[in-house]
Amino acid sequence: MKRNPRKISWTVLYRRKHKKGQTEEVAKKRTRRTMKFQRAITGATLTDIMAKRNQKPEVRKAQREQAIRAAKEQQRAKQASKRASKPAAVKGAQKTKSAKVMQKAAPRIGGKR
C-alpha cells in the first residue's frame, strides 16, 4: 500500500512540512503599518478641509444650494446673451436632408447551413 511520505514521521518531506530540524530560526520580518496622515489638497488647506468637515450638515446643504442657484443664474445669463447675439435670419434657412443612396447587397449564393 502506497503511503503519503508527508505523513510518515521519519521522511524528509514530513520534516520539511512540520519544520523539524531547522536549527537556524530566522526572525519574521515585521511589516510596516500604514499610518493615517491628512494632507492638504491643491486649492484647499488642511484647516479649510477640517472646518468644512466639522460644519453642521444643514449649513453645508444651504451653502451647496446657494452655490447651485448662483451657477444656474450664470448659465441662464449666458444663454440669454447667446440668444440675443444670434441673428434671426439663420433660423429661417434650415438644411434639407438628402436621401442617402444605399447599394443593394450582393445576392447570397448557397443556403444557410
VMD Tcl script that draws the C-alpha trace (Angstrom):
set ca {
  {0.00 0.00 0.00}
  {1.37 3.42 -1.03}
  {1.59 5.86 1.87}
  {1.92 9.59 1.69}
  {5.53 10.49 2.56}
  {4.36 13.76 4.16}
  {2.54 11.74 6.84}
  {5.40 9.36 7.71}
  {7.34 10.98 10.50}
  {10.87 9.93 9.51}
  {10.81 11.18 5.88}
  {12.45 14.38 4.67}
  {9.14 15.65 3.31}
  {7.48 15.22 6.73}
  {10.32 17.04 8.47}
  {10.17 19.88 5.96}
  {6.39 20.20 6.25}
  {6.40 20.20 10.05}
  {9.51 22.42 10.30}
  {11.67 19.90 12.14}
  {15.43 20.14 12.49}
  {15.80 23.75 11.47}
  {18.36 24.99 13.94}
  {18.69 28.47 12.47}
  {15.41 30.19 13.26}
  {15.04 33.35 11.22}
  {13.09 36.12 12.92}
  {9.95 37.04 11.00}
  {10.17 40.24 9.05}
  {7.87 42.81 10.55}
  {5.58 44.52 8.11}
  {5.19 48.26 8.23}
  {1.78 49.53 9.20}
  {0.39 52.33 7.09}
  {-0.10 55.48 9.10}
  {-3.12 57.72 8.69}
  {-1.95 61.14 7.66}
  {-4.02 64.01 6.40}
  {-2.60 66.41 3.88}
  {-3.91 69.49 2.18}
  {-5.32 69.22 -1.32}
  {-4.47 71.70 -4.06}
  {-6.68 74.71 -3.59}
  {-7.69 73.87 -0.02}
  {-5.57 73.88 3.11}
  {-5.98 71.25 5.80}
  {-7.65 73.77 8.13}
  {-10.22 74.58 5.43}
  {-10.95 70.90 4.92}
  {-11.30 70.26 8.66}
  {-13.56 73.32 9.08}
  {-15.82 72.09 6.28}
  {-15.92 68.59 7.76}
  {-16.88 69.88 11.21}
  {-19.70 72.06 9.84}
  {-23.27 71.08 10.57}
  {-24.97 69.30 7.64}
  {-27.72 71.93 7.44}
  {-25.17 74.71 6.94}
  {-23.31 72.72 4.32}
  {-26.56 71.92 2.50}
  {-27.58 75.61 2.49}
  {-24.18 76.63 1.08}
  {-24.44 73.96 -1.60}
  {-27.91 75.07 -2.67}
  {-26.79 78.68 -2.80}
  {-23.82 77.75 -4.99}
  {-26.09 75.72 -7.31}
  {-28.52 78.65 -7.55}
  {-25.68 81.03 -8.45}
  {-24.35 78.64 -11.10}
  {-27.80 78.27 -12.66}
  {-28.24 82.04 -12.76}
  {-24.90 82.39 -14.51}
  {-25.90 79.70 -17.01}
  {-29.22 81.46 -17.74}
  {-27.47 84.79 -18.24}
  {-25.00 83.14 -20.61}
  {-27.78 81.54 -22.67}
  {-29.74 84.81 -22.77}
  {-26.73 86.69 -24.09}
  {-26.17 83.94 -26.66}
  {-29.80 84.19 -27.87}
  {-29.59 87.98 -28.12}
  {-26.42 87.91 -30.23}
  {-27.70 85.14 -32.55}
  {-29.27 86.64 -35.70}
  {-32.88 85.70 -36.57}
  {-32.08 85.12 -40.27}
  {-30.17 81.92 -39.54}
  {-33.28 80.37 -38.03}
  {-35.26 80.53 -41.30}
  {-32.69 78.83 -43.51}
  {-32.65 75.21 -42.50}
  {-30.74 72.46 -44.22}
  {-32.76 69.88 -46.14}
  {-31.86 66.27 -45.65}
  {-30.55 64.50 -48.72}
  {-31.55 60.88 -49.17}
  {-28.63 58.51 -48.87}
  {-28.14 56.15 -51.76}
  {-27.74 52.64 -50.43}
  {-26.32 49.89 -52.61}
  {-28.14 46.60 -52.53}
  {-26.07 43.77 -51.06}
  {-24.84 41.11 -53.44}
  {-27.13 38.05 -53.52}
  {-26.04 35.16 -51.34}
  {-25.11 32.05 -53.20}
  {-25.97 28.86 -51.42}
  {-28.28 28.44 -48.48}
  {-27.92 28.71 -44.76}
  {-26.02 25.93 -43.06}
}
mol new
graphics top color blue
foreach p $ca { graphics top sphere $p radius 0.5 }
foreach p [lrange $ca 0 end-1] q [lrange $ca 1 end] { graphics top cylinder $p $q radius 0.2 }
display resetview
